[in-house]
């Protein structure tokens, strides 16, 4: 029997490739505070880890984010290059 493929749905997504740490956090703050989206896929990439670490530090501290998941923990395509936030 074939394995059933997981289907993921996100209300919105943002790709931070090419952003500086400061630009990414500023954009993420705006998204969290103004977006009507409930589930956001944040694509920060793997690279050197600068964006990944900044995004994940932000989501851990933010009181406006109900919960979050790291892509590698739920076998999401993109693995540790993505983070999901629930607002």
N, C-alpha and C positions, 0 to 999 in steps of 0.2 A: 504494500500500500504506500502510495506517495505521501510524503510529508505535506501537511497543509501549510501554505505560505501565510505568514503574518501580514496583515494589512494595517498600515499605520495611517492615521488621518491627523492633519495639523490644520488649525485655522489660518495660520500664517507662517511664513518662514523668512529668515534673513540670512544672507551670506556675508560674512565679515572678511572674506579673503581680500587682501589688499588694504584693509583698514589698519590704522595704528591702534594700539591698546586704548588710548584716550578716545579716539573716534568711535571705536566699537562699544565702549562702556557708555558713552554719551548717547549713542543710538539705542542701545539696549535699555537704558533708563527711560528714554522717551517712549519706546515701545511698551514697556511695562506700565508706565503711568498713563498713557493715552490710548492704547489700543483696546479695541473691544474684543480682540481675540482671546480665547481662553487657553488655547494650546499653541505654543510657539516652538518651532524647530529652529534652533540657532546653529548655523553652520560656521564653526570657527576654524576648522581644519586642524591638522596635527602639527605640521611644521616644527618650529622650535619650542612650541608650547606656550608662547607668550600670550596669545589670544585665548587659548583654551584655559589657561590658569586664571587670567583676568575675568573671563566670563564666569567660570565656575566659582571663583571667590565672590563675585557679585551676587550670584544666585543663592549662595549659601547664607549671605548676610541680609539680603533684601527681605523686608517685612511685607512687601507687596506681592511676593511670589508664594503661592500656596504650597507648591511642591515642585520638584525637578527630578529628572532622570538623566543619567549619562548614557550615551549611545551604546557604549561597550557593555553596560550592565544588562541591557535588554536585547542584545544582538541586532541593533538597528543598523541598517546600511550606513556606512560612514564611521561606525565604531566610535573610537574616542575622539573623532573629529566633529562630533555633534553633541548638543545638549538640548533636552526638551524642558521647557518650563510651562507650568500650569499657573495661570493667574486667577 
